[in-house]
Amino acid sequence: MALAAFPNQGVAQSKAPVGQVTIEMTGLAAGIGISWGSGTLWFKGKKIPFRIEGLSLGDVGYATVGATGGVYNLKEVRDFSGTYAAVGAGVAVAGGMAGMTMKNENGVVIDLYATQQGVKLNLGPQGLTIKMR
């Protein structure tokens, strides 16, 4: 599967990504901001599924949203799991897409971009948790 290339606007600076992610999230704002989702990591020629918790979709009522991004500083698949915290402020890119850069306790960085216009990505108070399936 070919993934769209996005401008590298996060902490990864001039490095090329070592992997790619796609995420599909379902969110229910309605004052409580619950979201859940799953994703796929492409790393070293392998397709690896994972689950996510803690990513908010902003002010949407109920929606399913996709996101994609580059993965940096990943050496072993086991280091991808963990809790990610935002690094710096969110970014806006051409076409109305929103993005964010986050980093986990293992030093893995993800530059994540919503694939739908008008979607604001936010991390929950405990960050974004990724668990391998």
C-alpha positions in Angstrom: 0.0 0.0 0.0 1.5 3.4 -1.0 1.1 6.1 1.6 1.0 9.8 0.8 4.1 11.8 1.7 3.6 14.7 4.1 5.9 17.6 4.9 8.1 16.7 7.7 7.1 19.4 10.2 7.7 17.6 13.5 10.7 16.9 15.7 12.1 14.3 13.2 13.6 17.2 11.2 15.7 16.1 8.3 15.6 12.3 9.0 13.7 10.0 6.7 11.0 8.0 8.4 11.8 4.4 9.2 8.2 3.4 9.1 4.7 4.5 8.3 1.4 4.3 10.2 -2.3 4.6 9.3 -4.9 4.9 11.9 -8.7 4.8 11.9 -10.4 6.3 14.9 -14.0 6.5 16.0 -14.9 9.4 18.2 -17.8 10.6 20.2 -17.4 14.2 21.5 -20.8 15.0 23.1 -19.0 16.5 26.1 -17.0 13.4 27.0 -14.5 13.1 24.1 -14.3 9.3 24.0 -12.3 7.8 21.1 -11.0 4.4 20.2 -9.3 3.0 17.2 -6.8 0.7 15.5 -4.0 1.1 13.1 -1.3 -0.5 11.1 2.5 0.0 11.3 4.6 -0.7 8.2 8.1 -1.4 9.4 10.9 -3.3 7.7 8.6 -4.7 5.1 6.0 -6.0 7.7 2.5 -4.9 8.3 1.8 -4.9 12.1 -1.7 -4.1 13.6 -2.1 -2.2 16.8 -4.8 -0.6 19.0 -5.0 3.0 20.2 -6.6 4.8 23.1 -6.5 8.5 24.1 -6.6 10.4 20.8 -9.4 13.0 20.7 -11.0 14.1 17.5 -11.8 17.6 18.7 -15.3 19.0 18.4 -16.9 16.3 16.1 -20.1 14.8 17.3 -19.7 11.2 16.1 -17.2 10.4 13.4 -14.8 7.9 12.0 -11.5 9.6 11.0 -8.4 8.5 9.3 -4.8 9.6 10.0 -1.4 8.7 8.6 2.1 9.6 9.4 5.8 8.8 9.5 7.6 6.9 12.3 11.1 7.9 13.4 13.7 6.5 15.9 12.2 3.0 15.8 14.7 0.2 15.9 12.6 -2.7 17.2 8.9 -3.3 16.9 8.5 -3.7 20.7 9.6 -0.1 21.1 6.5 1.1 19.2 4.1 0.2 22.0 3.7 2.7 24.8 2.3 6.0 25.8 2.9 9.0 23.5 2.9 12.6 24.6 2.7 15.6 22.4 6.0 17.2 21.4 5.5 20.9 20.7 2.3 22.5 19.3 0.1 20.9 16.7 0.7 21.8 13.1 -1.6 22.8 10.2 -0.6 21.7 6.7 -1.9 22.7 3.3 -5.5 21.7 2.5 -6.9 22.2 6.0 -5.4 19.0 7.5 -4.2 19.0 11.1 -1.2 17.2 12.5 0.7 16.6 15.6 4.1 15.2 16.6 4.3 12.8 19.6 7.0 10.8 21.3 6.9 7.7 23.6 9.0 6.6 26.5 11.2 4.6 24.1 12.1 7.7 22.0 9.9 6.7 19.1 8.4 9.7 17.3 5.3 9.8 15.2 4.3 12.7 12.9 0.6 12.1 12.5 -1.8 13.9 10.1 -5.6 13.6 9.8 -6.7 12.7 6.3 -9.9 14.6 6.5 -10.2 18.4 6.5 -11.5 20.2 9.5 -10.5 17.5 12.0 -8.5 18.6 15.1 -6.3 15.9 16.6 -5.7 16.1 20.4 -4.1 13.9 22.9 -6.1 12.9 26.0 -4.8 13.9 29.5 -2.9 10.6 29.8 -1.5 10.8 26.2 -2.0 8.3 23.4 -1.5 4.6 24.2 -0.5 2.2 21.5 -0.8 -1.6 22.2 0.3 -4.2 19.7 -2.4 -6.8 18.8 
